[in-house]
């Protein structure tokens, strides 16, 4: 069953006949050792390992584990575990599962005085004869960040003094672990940013609030044609010595007071794309000039045989307006005999890619009923 913390008789005491209610010297020494380590530069995993080892040593128990909550996974991840019998077990724990998971979920310490009869007992602990356990939440800056589990094979379990000692130990280690984990997360985030910053094809430039260049990535150096050292301390307007097309996207980096601290801008050289677009536009203009001014009839036809566009010469030749010709099948304007003979069927050879050009004589029907003989040339575009 789960026992709520019982009223504390005193702070952690030496459990010897005649002992006073003063804090036990071993407990003081252990807490001092942990405080010194926590205030130093000990890596989070090493600090967590020291905490679980001290917990086991002070209480004379078999094993302890310290878990840290990772929001991205929604799981408690093991930072330290000196329970040798769990060496091959999972390194993660669901919230609400096991002693540590339940302490994390409830955000309060708890004692399991008869582990085999506890409804939340996990199979591996039962298999290894665990008789009692303690769960301690880890709090930092008023929020839950992890939990510790301490287990024993001994009959008799834990008491309120043990719970108080573990709570003091957790209070010593949690803030430093939180700070250490934040440092690691920040370093990892910065590394991801630098990897992306250095490998993207677009230029990335960081400007001060006054518009002065602070840093620029390698792609930005290539696009502008200057080194980062040559650009640092200058404004972008001072750097552009040639005409280029650049696609720019910029976002401000805001401070706590809502004022812009920096501006991060990404830019992509689209000069070549603009040149291609210009060449395409010129080509389209040349085609349009030939199409509209040609003395011969020209029509653009889709793969289904429908007229997409007819030039003025073809309109005059057949007597139809552009609106009357457009979107109608070419066969509508060809003499029925030629359609029955399958003359237009040869156009499918073009659409299927079997031919690149088709030349044939066709007889068209003028809007007024007359016949128009044409030498037709069709090519695939």
Backbone torsions as a table, in degrees:
resi	resn	phi	psi	omega
1	UNK	NA	160.2	179.5
2	UNK	-96.5	122.3	179.4
3	UNK	-101.9	130.8	173.4
4	UNK	-69.3	157.2	179.8
5	UNK	-57.2	130.7	179.0
6	UNK	-81.4	160.6	179.4
7	UNK	-56.3	137.1	-179.1
8	UNK	-77.4	129.4	177.3
9	UNK	-78.2	-32.7	179.0
10	UNK	-168.0	179.6	171.4
11	UNK	-69.4	176.7	-177.9
12	UNK	-57.3	127.3	-175.1
13	UNK	-124.3	161.0	170.6
14	UNK	-72.9	124.0	-175.4
15	UNK	-88.7	67.2	179.5
16	UNK	-128.9	149.8	179.1
17	UNK	-55.2	132.3	176.4
18	UNK	80.2	2.3	-178.8
19	UNK	-70.7	144.9	177.8
20	UNK	-80.3	179.8	-178.9
21	UNK	-88.5	14.3	178.2
22	UNK	-69.6	157.2	177.8
23	UNK	-63.2	134.0	-179.0
24	UNK	-62.3	138.5	-178.0
25	UNK	-61.0	-37.6	179.0
26	UNK	-65.2	-39.7	178.7
27	UNK	-65.4	-42.6	178.2
28	UNK	-60.9	-44.6	-179.2
29	UNK	-62.6	-41.4	-179.4
30	UNK	-66.3	-43.8	179.4
31	UNK	-65.2	-37.2	177.6
32	UNK	-64.8	-44.1	178.7
33	UNK	-59.4	-43.0	-179.6
34	UNK	-68.0	-38.8	179.6
35	UNK	-63.5	-41.6	178.5
36	UNK	-63.5	-44.6	179.5
37	UNK	-64.3	-40.4	-177.8
38	UNK	-67.3	-30.4	-179.1
39	UNK	-84.5	-6.7	-179.7
40	UNK	-91.8	-149.1	-175.8
41	UNK	-113.9	26.3	-178.2
42	UNK	-65.6	132.9	-179.9
43	UNK	-63.0	143.4	-173.6
44	UNK	-51.6	-42.8	-178.9
45	UNK	-64.8	-39.7	178.7
46	UNK	-67.9	-38.7	177.9
47	UNK	-65.6	-40.6	177.5
48	UNK	-64.0	-39.6	178.5
49	UNK	-63.9	-41.0	177.5
50	UNK	-62.2	-40.5	-178.9
51	UNK	-63.3	-46.0	-178.1
52	UNK	-70.7	-34.0	178.0
53	UNK	-66.9	-41.5	178.4
54	UNK	-65.4	-39.1	178.8
55	UNK	-60.6	-45.5	-180.0
56	UNK	-66.1	-40.6	-177.6
57	UNK	-67.0	-42.5	-178.0
58	UNK	-68.5	-39.8	-176.3
59	UNK	-93.4	-6.8	-179.7
60	UNK	63.0	40.7	-177.2
61	UNK	-110.1	176.4	-171.0
62	UNK	-81.1	-36.5	-174.7
63	UNK	-168.4	159.1	178.0
64	UNK	-148.5	158.5	178.7
65	UNK	-142.7	144.8	178.1
66	UNK	-120.5	127.3	-176.9
67	UNK	-115.3	146.7	177.7
68	UNK	-120.5	134.7	-178.6
69	UNK	-82.3	129.6	177.6
70	UNK	-112.6	111.5	-173.3
71	UNK	-64.1	-30.8	-177.6
72	UNK	-66.9	-26.3	178.9
73	UNK	-104.9	-19.0	-176.6
74	UNK	72.1	18.3	-176.9
75	UNK	-123.4	160.3	170.7
76	UNK	-89.4	125.8	-178.6
77	UNK	-107.7	135.5	-177.2
78	UNK	-70.6	124.5	173.1
79	UNK	-95.3	-32.9	179.7
80	UNK	-154.4	142.0	-178.2
81	UNK	-155.8	113.4	179.3
82	UNK	-104.6	19.1	176.1
83	UNK	-84.6	97.1	-176.0
84	UNK	-58.6	-30.0	-177.8
85	UNK	-74.2	-5.1	177.9
86	UNK	-111.4	22.8	-174.0
87	UNK	-58.9	-35.6	-176.5
88	UNK	-98.5	7.2	-178.1
89	UNK	-81.5	170.5	180.0
90	UNK	-63.3	146.4	179.1
91	UNK	-91.8	6.5	178.2
92	UNK	-123.5	159.1	-177.7
93	UNK	-141.7	134.3	177.3
94	UNK	-74.5	145.0	175.7
95	UNK	-62.0	130.9	-179.1
96	UNK	91.9	-7.8	-179.8
97	UNK	-102.3	139.3	179.1
98	UNK	70.1	177.8	-177.6
99	UNK	-64.9	-47.9	-178.6
100	UNK	-66.8	-41.9	-179.2
101	UNK	-62.8	-36.7	179.9
102	UNK	-73.7	-38.8	177.3
103	UNK	-63.0	-38.6	177.5
104	UNK	-64.5	-45.8	-177.8
105	UNK	-63.6	-43.0	-177.7
106	UNK	-81.2	-20.1	-177.9
107	UNK	59.4	38.3	176.7
108	UNK	-154.1	151.2	179.4
109	UNK	-69.0	152.4	178.9
110	UNK	-147.5	153.4	177.7
111	UNK	-117.5	130.9	171.6
112	UNK	-106.2	101.8	-172.8
113	UNK	-85.9	-16.9	178.4
114	UNK	-137.1	80.0	-171.9
115	UNK	-59.1	-42.7	-178.5
116	UNK	-58.5	-27.3	-179.1
117	UNK	-95.6	-2.2	-178.3
118	UNK	-75.1	132.8	-177.7
119	UNK	-66.8	-18.1	-179.9
120	UNK	-96.8	9.0	-178.3
121	UNK	-61.3	139.3	179.7
122	UNK	-98.2	147.4	-173.4
123	UNK	-55.9	-43.8	-175.3
124	UNK	-64.0	-33.4	179.1
125	UNK	-70.1	-39.2	177.5
126	UNK	-65.1	-40.3	-179.7
127	UNK	-61.9	-29.8	-177.7
128	UNK	-101.4	15.3	170.5
129	UNK	74.2	27.9	177.0
130	UNK	-65.8	130.6	-176.9
131	UNK	-106.5	-27.6	-178.0
132	UNK	-154.3	161.0	-178.8
133	UNK	-154.7	159.3	176.4
134	UNK	-130.0	136.1	174.8
135	UNK	-116.8	129.7	-177.6
136	UNK	-125.0	122.4	176.0
137	UNK	-74.3	149.0	175.5
138	UNK	-105.4	119.8	-177.4
139	UNK	-114.8	138.6	176.0
140	UNK	-141.0	125.9	-179.0
141	UNK	52.8	38.9	174.6
142	UNK	79.8	8.7	178.6
143	UNK	-130.7	154.1	-178.6
144	UNK	-76.8	129.5	-178.1
145	UNK	-123.4	-14.3	-178.8
146	UNK	-179.4	-164.6	179.9
147	UNK	-160.5	157.4	177.3
148	UNK	-122.6	142.4	175.3
149	UNK	-121.1	133.6	175.9
150	UNK	-124.2	126.4	-174.9
151	UNK	-122.9	153.9	178.0
152	UNK	-142.0	151.3	174.2
153	UNK	-94.9	-4.9	-175.3
154	UNK	-81.8	147.6	175.4
155	UNK	-78.5	141.6	179.5
156	UNK	115.8	-26.8	172.1
157	UNK	63.5	-142.8	-173.3
158	UNK	-121.7	158.4	176.2
159	UNK	-124.1	-175.8	-175.4
160	UNK	-64.1	-32.5	178.2
161	UNK	-64.6	-41.3	176.9
162	UNK	-61.3	-42.2	-179.2
163	UNK	-63.3	-40.4	-179.9
164	UNK	-66.1	-42.2	179.2
165	UNK	-61.5	-45.9	-179.6
166	UNK	-65.6	-34.7	178.1
167	UNK	-66.0	-39.9	176.7
168	UNK	-64.6	-42.2	178.8
169	UNK	-61.6	-44.1	179.4
170	UNK	-63.7	-39.5	179.6
171	UNK	-65.1	-30.4	177.8
172	UNK	-71.2	-41.7	-169.1
173	UNK	-90.3	-30.7	-172.0
174	UNK	-59.7	-48.5	-178.8
175	UNK	-61.1	-39.1	179.8
176	UNK	-69.5	-38.0	175.9
177	UNK	-63.2	-41.7	178.7
178	UNK	-60.5	-45.5	179.5
179	UNK	-64.2	-42.2	179.1
180	UNK	-64.3	-42.0	178.8
181	UNK	-65.8	-38.1	177.6
182	UNK	-63.2	-40.1	177.6
183	UNK	-62.1	-42.7	179.5
184	UNK	-65.2	-44.8	179.3
185	UNK	-62.7	-40.1	178.9
186	UNK	-64.9	-43.1	178.9
187	UNK	-62.8	-41.3	178.5
188	UNK	-65.2	-40.6	178.8
189	UNK	-63.8	-42.8	178.8
190	UNK	-64.6	-37.5	178.9
191	UNK	-65.6	-41.8	177.3
192	UNK	-62.5	-41.6	179.1
193	UNK	-63.1	-44.7	-178.0
194	UNK	-66.8	-36.0	177.3
195	UNK	-63.9	-45.2	178.3
196	UNK	-67.7	-43.5	-178.6
197	UNK	-57.8	-38.5	-176.5
198	UNK	-87.6	-14.7	-173.1
199	UNK	-109.9	-15.6	-177.3
200	UNK	-68.5	152.5	-179.1
201	UNK	-77.2	-23.5	-179.7
202	UNK	-86.7	153.6	176.9
203	UNK	-75.8	143.6	176.0
204	UNK	-128.8	125.4	-177.1
205	UNK	-128.0	137.5	178.4
206	UNK	-109.8	123.4	-178.1
207	UNK	-113.4	149.4	171.9
208	UNK	-73.5	171.6	-179.9
209	UNK	-61.0	-25.0	179.1
210	UNK	-89.1	1.4	176.3
211	UNK	92.3	10.7	179.3
212	UNK	-88.3	139.0	-177.8
213	UNK	-71.3	126.2	177.2
214	UNK	-98.1	-46.6	177.8
215	UNK	-155.5	160.3	-179.3
216	UNK	-148.5	145.2	-176.6
217	UNK	-85.1	168.4	-178.2
218	UNK	-56.3	-38.8	179.3
219	UNK	-62.9	-38.1	177.3
220	UNK	-64.4	-38.3	176.6
221	UNK	-61.2	-42.6	-179.3
222	UNK	-66.4	-41.4	-177.7
223	UNK	-65.8	-44.7	-177.1
224	UNK	-81.5	-28.5	178.6
225	UNK	87.6	18.3	177.9
226	UNK	-131.9	157.3	178.2
227	UNK	-81.1	163.7	179.3
228	UNK	-60.6	-37.6	180.0
229	UNK	-63.8	-37.2	180.0
230	UNK	-70.4	-26.5	-176.2
231	UNK	-94.8	-26.1	-174.5
232	UNK	-61.2	132.9	179.9
233	UNK	89.5	-2.6	179.0
234	UNK	-110.2	168.5	175.3
235	UNK	-97.4	154.9	179.8
236	UNK	-55.7	-33.7	-178.9
237	UNK	-62.9	-24.4	-179.1
238	UNK	-81.5	-6.6	-171.0
239	UNK	-104.4	-24.4	-173.3
240	UNK	-83.5	108.2	-179.7
241	UNK	-110.7	2.9	178.1
242	UNK	-144.9	156.7	-177.2
243	UNK	-80.5	121.6	178.2
244	UNK	-137.3	151.1	171.9
245	UNK	-94.0	125.0	-177.9
246	UNK	-132.3	132.3	174.8
247	UNK	-95.6	119.3	-171.4
248	UNK	-118.4	139.5	173.5
249	UNK	-134.6	127.5	-176.1
250	UNK	-133.6	143.3	176.4
251	UNK	-133.8	143.0	177.8
252	UNK	-83.2	149.3	171.7
253	UNK	-103.1	114.3	-172.6
254	UNK	-94.4	145.9	175.4
255	UNK	-89.5	175.4	-179.5
256	UNK	-58.7	-27.8	-178.9
257	UNK	-86.7	4.3	179.0
258	UNK	85.5	0.6	178.9
259	UNK	-90.0	146.5	179.7
260	UNK	-71.1	127.1	177.0
261	UNK	-93.6	-43.3	-178.7
262	UNK	-145.8	170.0	172.7
263	UNK	-129.0	126.4	175.9
264	UNK	-104.8	121.7	-175.9
265	UNK	-123.9	133.5	173.0
266	UNK	-109.4	143.0	-178.5
267	UNK	-145.3	147.9	-176.9
268	UNK	-129.6	129.6	178.1
269	UNK	-74.4	112.3	-179.5
270	UNK	-112.4	22.1	-179.6
271	UNK	-58.3	-46.2	-178.9
272	UNK	-62.8	-40.2	178.6
273	UNK	-63.6	-40.7	178.1
274	UNK	-65.2	-35.8	177.8
275	UNK	-66.0	-41.4	177.6
276	UNK	-64.6	-42.5	178.3
277	UNK	-61.8	-39.4	178.6
278	UNK	-65.5	-42.4	178.8
279	UNK	-64.6	-39.3	178.2
280	UNK	-65.1	-40.2	178.8
281	UNK	-64.0	-41.7	178.3
282	UNK	-64.8	-40.5	178.8
283	UNK	-63.4	-41.3	178.5
284	UNK	-64.2	-38.6	178.9
285	UNK	-66.5	-39.9	178.1
286	UNK	-65.2	-43.5	178.1
287	UNK	-60.9	-42.5	-177.8
288	UNK	-63.8	-37.6	179.2
289	UNK	-65.2	-44.5	178.8
290	UNK	-66.1	-43.7	-177.2
291	UNK	-60.3	-43.8	-174.7
292	UNK	-80.9	-27.2	-173.6
293	UNK	-103.8	-5.6	-177.4
294	UNK	-63.4	146.4	178.5
295	UNK	-82.9	-12.9	179.5
296	UNK	-101.3	154.2	179.5
297	UNK	-74.2	132.7	179.6
298	UNK	-132.2	134.7	176.3
299	UNK	-134.4	143.0	171.0
300	UNK	-98.7	127.1	-173.6
301	UNK	-124.6	136.1	178.4
302	UNK	-79.4	176.0	-175.1
303	UNK	-68.6	-15.7	177.0
304	UNK	-89.0	-0.7	178.0
305	UNK	90.3	10.2	179.1
306	UNK	-92.2	144.8	-179.7
307	UNK	-76.2	124.0	177.2
308	UNK	-88.1	-41.7	-175.7
309	UNK	-156.4	140.8	178.3
310	UNK	-127.1	133.9	-178.1
311	UNK	-80.0	167.0	-178.1
312	UNK	-56.0	-36.6	-178.7
313	UNK	-63.7	-40.5	179.0
314	UNK	-69.7	-35.2	177.3
315	UNK	-61.6	-44.1	179.1
316	UNK	-67.2	-37.8	-176.7
317	UNK	-63.1	-40.1	-176.2
318	UNK	-101.8	-9.5	176.8
319	UNK	81.1	12.7	-179.7
320	UNK	-108.7	153.7	174.5
321	UNK	-79.5	168.4	178.6
322	UNK	-60.7	-39.1	-179.8
323	UNK	-65.4	-35.5	-178.9
324	UNK	-72.7	-30.5	-179.0
325	UNK	-83.7	-40.0	-173.5
326	UNK	-64.9	139.4	177.2
327	UNK	73.9	2.3	176.3
328	UNK	-100.0	148.6	177.2
329	UNK	-63.0	142.8	177.1
330	UNK	-57.8	-33.7	-178.7
331	UNK	-60.0	-22.1	179.5
332	UNK	-61.6	-28.9	-173.4
333	UNK	-107.0	1.8	178.2
334	UNK	-97.2	144.6	-179.7
335	UNK	-56.7	136.0	-177.1
336	UNK	-54.4	-33.6	-179.8
337	UNK	-60.9	-39.5	-178.4
338	UNK	-71.1	-32.2	177.8
339	UNK	-68.3	-43.3	179.5
340	UNK	-65.2	-33.2	180.0
341	UNK	-74.6	-5.5	177.0
342	UNK	80.0	21.2	-179.3
343	UNK	-60.6	-40.1	-177.2
344	UNK	-76.7	-16.6	179.7
345	UNK	-62.2	-24.0	-179.7
346	UNK	-66.8	-19.0	177.6
347	UNK	-63.0	-27.3	179.3
348	UNK	-64.9	-26.4	177.1
349	UNK	-63.6	-33.0	177.0
350	UNK	-69.9	-47.4	-177.5
351	UNK	-63.9	-28.7	179.1
352	UNK	-85.6	-3.5	177.8
353	UNK	82.1	9.6	180.0
354	UNK	-78.0	-21.5	178.1
355	UNK	-137.8	152.5	177.7
356	UNK	-102.9	-17.8	-178.9
357	UNK	-151.6	145.8	179.3
358	UNK	-135.9	126.6	178.4
359	UNK	-123.9	129.3	-179.2
360	UNK	-160.4	158.9	175.1
361	UNK	-89.2	132.0	179.3
362	UNK	-129.6	149.3	178.0
363	UNK	-110.6	114.4	179.0
364	UNK	-96.7	161.5	178.5
365	UNK	-110.9	120.4	178.8
366	UNK	-69.0	154.9	-179.9
367	UNK	-57.7	-30.7	-179.4
368	UNK	-87.1	1.2	175.8
369	UNK	105.2	-13.8	-179.9
370	UNK	-74.1	164.1	179.4
371	UNK	-96.2	142.2	178.5
372	UNK	-124.9	112.3	179.2
373	UNK	-86.9	131.2	-176.9
374	UNK	-135.3	144.4	168.6
375	UNK	-95.3	104.8	-172.5
376	UNK	-96.7	134.3	175.4
377	UNK	-122.6	122.8	179.1
378	UNK	-119.0	136.4	177.8
379	UNK	-135.5	150.9	-177.2
380	UNK	-84.3	132.7	177.5
381	UNK	-105.7	NA	NA
